[in-house]
Amino acid sequence: MAKQERAVRTRRVILSAAAQVFEERGYQAATVNEILASAGVTKGALYFHFPSKEHLAEGVLHAQDLDVPIPERACKIQQMVDTVVLHAYRLQTDPMVRAGVRLSLDQQAQGLDRSGPFLRWSHVGAELLEKARAQGELLPHVTSAETADVLVGAFAGIQAMSQALCNYQDLPTRVSALLRHVLPSVVVPSVLAAVDLTPTRGATVYAELQALHPDLPTLNPELPSLQREPVS
């Protein structure tokens, strides 16, 4: 059991180091040697978990997903909003998410399949919108898959703009504005009137998840760089 725990810990440290290097350098410029130096592990340990730089990047792309789900909401549009703003909050505060998004949008990442995060988010959005439709929350003309794709693409642009202008400091405000502009063309007005679209909603949802899952880390928006834990 102790050996398995060490392996899990080593894998986590390697991923954290890879995330730091990928976020700072981009996929193409990053090297395995840089990741090794940052992680402080042997080459054998790294290649045991990740046979190549591509596998390291794929690990970071997958690691940005939160393992615990948002609690079910009676209003499915609120649940969809909470999913979006939670990701925005984690992008602003969680180094692994920042690195995953950097990789997702890195057009110089030749040979790396960057489609996974976009497809996952579109699928999640379309599912929630279909549930919203079943409860009469959507306007009649709305196509769930199309709307989900629009939201995912718009979010990608908004976060890229926020990163370029102020290193994500205004991301919750920009995402709130995006939702306030898009959702009136999607959601029944009486439903939308009761949905919380405020910029602080993402932090509120994360605090709710922490209360349910105390092992979740505390995220600090004032600390944009990765905190790496040492390998014993």
Residue, then its C-alpha position, 0 to 999 in steps of 0.5 A: m500500500a505504501k508503495q502504491e501511495r508513493a507512486v500516486r504521489t510521484r505521478r502527481v508531482i510529475l504532473s504538477a511540474a509538467a503543468q508549470v513548464f507547459e504553462e510557462r513555455g508552451y507545448q512545443a518549447a517545453t522539454v522533458n529535461e525541464i520537466l524532470a528538473s522541475a519535478g526532481v524525480t529520476k528519468g525512470a520514474l517519469y517514463f514509468h508514468f508518462p512514456s513521452k512528452e505527449h503523454l505528459a501533456e495528455g495527463v495535464l489536459h485530463a487533470q484539469d477536470l474536477d473529480v467531484p460533481i456539482p450537486e444537482r440543482a432543481c433549475k438545470i440552467q443554474q446547474m449549467v451556469d454553475t458548471v461554467v463559472l466554477h471552471a472559470y474560478r478554477l481557471q483563475t485560481d488552480p495552476m493545473v487548470r491554467a496549464g490545461v487550458r494553455l495546452s488546449l489553446d496552443q496552436q503550436a502544439q503539433g502532434l497533440d490532440r487538443s480536442g478532448p476538453f472542447l468535446r467534453w465541455s460541449h457534451v456536458g453543456a448539451e446534456l444539461l441543456e437537454k435536461a433544461r428543455a425537459q423541464g421547460e426552461l429553454l426557448p422553443h428554437v434552441t438546439s442544445a448541441e449548437t448552443a453548447d458549442v457556442l458557449v464553449g467557443a465563446f468561453a474559450g475566447i473570453q478566457a484567452m482575452s482575460q489572460a492576455l489583458c490581466n492574467y485572468q484577474d477579471l475572468p469572473t466578471r467577463v464570464s458573467a457578462l458573457l452569460r448575461h448576453v447569451l442566455p436571454s436568447v436561450v432561456v425562458p425569461s421567468v426562469l432566467a430571472a431566478v438564475d444567479l449570474t453574479p461574478t462571485r458565483g464560481a467562488t460560492v460553488y467551490a466553497e459549497l463543494q469544499a464543504l461537501h469534500p473537505d479534501l479539495p484544496t483551497l484555491n488562492p486567486e493571488l497565487p497564479s504560479l504552481q505550488r509543487e510538493p517535494v518528493s520524499 
